[in-house]
C-alpha cells in the first residue's frame, strides 16, 4: 500500500526532482520542469505550483535561502532542497517503482459499458482508435530515434520507452478484439448484435444476464 505523503501530489515529486542540482526560484522551477518534459510524465497543474512549493517548504522538504529582484519585477524567493527533501524524493521514487497502484484509464471506462453500442459500430470505433494509436507510436518512435542520434543516455528516456510499450500493447489488444468481432469468434457476438437489431431495452438485457448468473450460482 502506498505511503500517505505529507505533500501527496506528484507535482511535489517533480519539484523535488528538479531541485537536487542547485537552489531555484519558483519561475526557474517551472521552466526546468518544462525543459525536462515533466509535464508529459505527470499531470502537472501549473496553477498549483506556488502552493506546492510553499507546502514543501512548510513540511521542511524545501527551505528559503534568499531572494532576488530583476528590475521592476516582484522579488523572487529562492528555495533549496533539504536533507529531508532528498530522503522524501528517493523514498517516494522507490515506492512508485515497487508498488503497483490502480490507475483510472478512460479506455477502460469505455470498455466497461461497451454493450450499449452495437458490435458493428464498436468495430468501426476500434479501427479509429488503432489508427490513432499507430500514429502516436510513429511519433514516439521518431522521438526516440532523434534522442538516440544526440546520444542522450538511455537512463533519461526510459519513461518514453515505457510509454511506447504501453501504446504498442494497447494497439495489439484493440486489434485482437476488433478481429474477434469481425470474424465472429467473440463469445455471444450474434446475441449482442441481435439485441441491438431488435431494440431490446438495455435494462431487460441486464436483468436477463443477472438472472442467468443467479441460476448458475444456485445450480
N, C-alpha and C positions, 0 to 999 in steps of 0.2 A: 504494500500500500504506500502511496506517495506521502511524503512528509508535508505537514502543514507549515508553509513558509511564512516568515514574518512579513515579507512583501511577496505575496503569491500571485505574480503576474510575470509572464515570460518576457515582457519588456524590461523588467528589473534584471533578469538574467542577461539580456542583450546589453544593457547599460554596463553591468559589471564586467562583461567580456571585453568591452572597448576601453575600459579604464585601467587595464593592467599594465599598459606601457608607460603612461605618464598622466599627470593631472590635466583636467579639461574643464572648460565652462560648458554650460548647457547647449549652446549653439554648436560648439565643436563636437559634443557628444552626438547630437542629431546628425551632423554632417558625416561623422565617422560611421555611424550606423548605416547611412545611405550608401556611402562609398564601399562598404564591405557587404552590401546586399542583404543585411539582416532583415530588411522589410520584406524580402522574398521568402525568408526562412520562418518568420514568426508573424503573427497577427499584431502588427505594431499600430497603435493608435497614437499618432503624433501629438494630439491634444492632451494626452495623459503624461507626456514625457516629464514635464516640470514636476507634476505631483509625484511621479515615481522616483525621480531624483531626490526630491525632498524626503520622501518616505525612507529611501535607502540611507539618507543621512540621519534621519530620526532614529533608526534602529542601529546605527553605528557601522553600517557597511560602507558608507562614504563619509568623508569629513571635509570641511571647508578649510582651504589652505591659503586663501587670498581672494583678491578681486582685481579687475582691470577695467579701464574705461577707454573706449575708442572714439575720440572726438566727442560729438554731442550725443552719442548713443548711450542708452542706460548702462549702469555699472553691471559687469558680468562677474558672478560668483564662480570661483574656481574650486573644483572638488578633486579629491584623490581617493582611491580605494584604500580601505584599512585592512589590517590582517584578518579581521573577522569577515570582511567582504570577500577577500581571496578564499577563505575557507568555505564561505557560502557558495561561491562560484564553482569550486571544484566538487563540493558535496552535491550540489544540485545537478551538475553535469553527470556525475556518477549515477544518480538516481534516474535521470532521463534515459541514460543508455541501458540501464539494467532492468528497470521496472516498466513493463508494458501497461499502458493506461488506455481505457476505452476512449475513442475519439469519434465524434459525430461526423458523418460523411453524407453530403447531400444526395449522392447517387444511391446510397443505402436507403435513405428515406424514400426515394422514388421507387426502388425495388420492393420495398415493404408494402406498397399499395399498387403494385403492378397490375393486379387483376381488374382494376377499374377501367382499363383500356383494352380494346380487342387486340389479340395477338398480332394481326397483320399491321396494325399501327405501331405496336411495340417493335416489330421487325424494322420498320422504316426509321423509327427514332433511334434504335440501337445503331443502325447504319450511319446516321448523322453523328452519333457520339464517337463511333470508331473512326470516322473521317477526321473529326476534330482532334481526337487523341493522336492520330497518326501525324497530323500537322504539328502538334505540340512536341511529339517525340523527335521529329526532324529538327525543330528549333533547338531543343536541349542538346541533341547530338552535335549540332553545329556549334553550339556554345562550348561544349566540352572539347571539340576539335580546336576551336580558337584558343582555349585555355592551354591545351597541350602544346600548341605552337609557341606560346610565350613561356613555356616551361615552368608554369606555376606548380609548386609541389602538390601532388595528389591529396595530401593531408588536408589542404584547404578547399577542396572541391568535392569532398566525399558526400556531402549532403546533396549536391547536384546529381551525383551518381545514384543515390538512393531515390531521388525524385524521378529520375529516368526509369529506374527499375519498377517503381510503382505504376508509372504510366504504361509501361510495356505489359505489366501483369494485368492491369485493368483492361487494356485493349484486347489482350488474348482471351480474357474471361468473357468480355462482352461479345467478342466474335464467336466464341464457342456457344454461348446462349442463343445468339441470333441464328447460328447454323442449326441448332436443335429445333428451334421454332420453324425454320424454313423447311427442314426435311421431315418434320412431324414426329421426331423421336422424343421431344419434350413430353413428359407424362401429362395426360389429360388435356393436351392442347386442343383436341377436337371438341371436348366438352366446354372448354374455355371459349372457343370460337362460337359454338352453338349458343352459349349463354348470351353473348352479345347480339348475335343474329336474331334471337327471339325476344330481345329486350327484357330479359329476366331481371326483376329488381335486385339490386345488389344485396339488400337486406335478406332476401329469400336465399340467395346463394350462401351467405354467411351462416344463416340458420341451418341450412342443409348440411354444410360442412361440419358445423359444431355438433349437430345431431348424430352424424356418421361417426365422429370421433368418440362421442359418448357411448354409442353402441359397441364400438370396438373395445373400449376400455372395460365395459361391463360383461363382455362375452368371454 
